């Protein structure tokens, strides 16, 4: 039935013609599979003085390549802030994570020195002993390259911790049974085929593939899966004295990150019965200042308010290098 639909869609074959020549069409299907399998894709899993490039992977993994191209992984080396902070790339100790070698393991990566513009490229995380590995079983009838299946590795934060060592150490320090992995929060879920056709024969081959529950390769700070704020609040009042407790619900510090400029800007306002606001506190939180909110821990603030204060407004913003990287995490009024 599927071959009939494909024949009608891609070749304009009528159902009657298909039924009269069904044997021939079955032979065509076999031929397609054989021809696709005969083409050499050894370059996708071979590392010599060269290695498989991201664009080569993107010929089949179209949507994954598009997401990666817009991510911080793709610009890990050419990012102007990285270049500035390493004094024009003179700090070699940073290179292994911004230019990881085209092989993956559970150990820290080593540095490569070619095709630097690709930063953290596809094979830095997926090429393993001559196979391109991932978390799921193959979903298509044709495998143009050897495939490794390692869900225990690719669904674990250790694959991210190879480079994000400080954040990974924070994550490991938490014993919470419901602790989420890095991938859960920073790679949005999506149901789709692993590969996408780009016309002709590739459309036919991809049409035999099944959709699967996958992860987007956007590595977003805030992904679609994060429906709730990353913090919760508790307020205690005794007359004009207020104690505000902010709890970090994440399994790493807030903000986190081993290097670079990442801060939380916390603004607190008193809100009276008329809705008027007056500033109470404004401060920056960061690892460097030693006041980042611990993983699944709390920070507290003692405040004094007027007797007519009916609520506390909490505005929490994450800031990085650029204005467009400002993220509103929380903007909420807490009744007193």
Secondary structure, 3 states (H helix, E strand, C coil): CHHHHHHHHHHCCCHHHHHHCHHHHHHHHHHHHHHHHHCCCHHHCCCCCCCCCHHHHHCCCHHHHHHHHCCCCCCCCCCHHHHHHCCCCCCHHHHHHHCECCCCCCCCCCECCCCHHHCCCHHHHHEECCEEEECCCCCCCCCCCCEEECHHHHCCCHHHHCCCHHHHHHHHCCCCCCCCCHHHHHCCEEEECCCCCCCCHHHHHHHCCCCEEEECCCCCCCCCCCCCCCEEEEEEEECCEEEEEEEECCCCCECCCCCCCCEEEEEEEEEECCCCEEEEEEEEECCCCCCCECCCCEEEEEEECCCCEEEEEEEEEEECCCHHHCEEEEEEEEEC
